[in-house]
Amino acid sequence: MEEKKEGMLTPYRVLDLTDLHGLLVGKLLGDLGADVIKIERPGGDMARDIGPFYQDDPDPEKSLFWWAFNTSKRGITLDIESADGQAIFKKLVGTADFITESYPAGYMDRIGLGYDVLEKINPGIIMVALSPFGQTGPYKDYKDSGIVAAALGWMMDQFDDTDRPPIWIGGHPQTSLLGSMEAASAAMLALFHRGTTGEGQYVDVSIHETVSRGASAYRRAVEEPPSDKTDDKADDKEDDGSPFLRKGRSGGGTFVNPTMIRRIWPCKDGYVILLWWAGPNAKRWNSPLVEWMDSEGMAGYLKEVDWDAFDWRYVTWEQADQMEEPTLAFFAKHTKAELLEGALKFKAMVYPVSTCEDTLQNPQLEARGFWQELEHPELNASVTYPGEFGVFSEAPAVVSRRPPLIGEHNKEILEEELGMSAQEVLALKQSGVI
């Protein structure tokens, strides 16, 4: 029987003090094998109140949001503002390699648990602070629910036009996930540095800066200067030097704004994604779909388009409508499965938009063992979770345990690992420290 391999971070311990904006950091480190101890306030973290809930039962132990970001962790409750709670936390710091936190800027210093204090207990400790705007600067005390960083970081500006405000992507703030991934990466770099120098360090990660970096890269990619066209129509186009004008039909422009072109199309049983390409890729990617549509007698106006010279900046809205009409009719005739099969046959860039059920039944994910069953003994049930985030040959990432219940590992960690007596732990509970 093959011996089970340890994870890359199996020897290391993480003290996870994050809230809903940073829970992913500890999960990623835990999947890599680290012993992650999620430290919640007595009574449980507020993230447990975020729905949806398992079987629609609004219970802090059944939050699917909590479940999603807290696998591969153990959990204790601890009031780190109390004297007894701080004494326990400092003992844990002596056993740990990482501390991850997402409190408001300066909070850990204000309660006496800043890096300057903790590094004296454990000089090798790596403390990663994730906050909306970082620990310094004029915005450091500003709050953020996700929409703020998205707006300030240019993420929202990509999804608007002149006749409506920018659009916010709903659900869990994507900005927090981006910041969490950067914080986890930063933790690994700090660990590498410690391995070569023996020094721990403080890592300050700003969600705003994370979003701004990513959005700026996207902006540079799309806002290329227009090509040198000599076509007479170039004189008529309303342009400020960028082909990506925020100008919809109501903006008064004669020619099409490329950011307003339809990308999601209804089909017989859902939706598919298709982008009619322009420029050098137009003939390569558009012609196969036109050929496919023509084989069923449905190409219509699309057969008249010169894909070698196709450029959205010189296409009128009337022409765009002529392209849209046969495309809508063609997709409406077929199911997602039929369209995927045809796309593979004709080498056309058409992709089904998957529902949750489609994703659960996806043959590619099934073949790679993406889904993992975790037992929830307290529910007498097994629950399907996404598996590890990457497949590593030598030191696998593993979703090692279901999310912890409130204070589930208090006895295990406080008594068995820190050597406290059962009477001491009971007194801590009665006084509200745990």
Salt bridges, closest charged atoms under 4 A:
ASP16 OD2 - LYS73 NZ 2.73
ASP31 OD2 - LYS27 NZ 2.92
ASP35 OD2 - ARG13 NE 3.01
ASP35 OD2 - ARG74 NH2 2.83
GLU40 OE1 - ARG48 NE 2.76
ASP45 OD2 - LYS38 NZ 3.86
ASP57 OD2 - LYS62 NZ 2.73
GLU61 OE1 - ARG48 NH1 2.89
ASP97 OD1 - ARG194 NH2 2.93
ASP141 OD2 - LYS140 NZ 3.27
ASP157 OD1 - ARG246 NH1 3.68
ASP160 OD2 - ARG246 NH1 2.83
ASP161 OD2 - ARG164 NE 3.16
GLU182 OE2 - ARG213 NH2 2.34
GLU199 OE1 - HIS193 NE2 3.19
GLU223 OE1 - ARG219 NE 3.23
GLU238 OE1 - LYS247 NZ 3.43
ASP239 OD2 - LYS237 NZ 2.70
ASP294 OD1 - LYS303 NZ 3.40
GLU296 OE1 - LYS333 NZ 3.37
GLU296 OE1 - HIS334 NE2 2.91
ASP308 OD2 - LYS283 NZ 3.73
ASP311 OD2 - ARG313 NH2 2.77
ASP321 OD1 - ARG249 NH2 2.93
GLU324 OE2 - ARG262 NE 3.17
GLU338 OE1 - HIS334 ND1 3.47
ASP358 OD2 - LYS336 NZ 2.57
GLU378 OE2 - HIS376 ND1 2.83
GLU378 OE1 - ARG402 NE 3.18
GLU394 OE1 - LYS5 NZ 3.71
GLU408 OE1 - ARG402 NH1 2.79
GLU412 OE2 - ARG74 NH1 2.49
GLU415 OE1 - LYS411 NZ 2.97
GLU417 OE1 - ARG13 NH2 2.73
GLU417 OE2 - ARG74 NH1 2.70
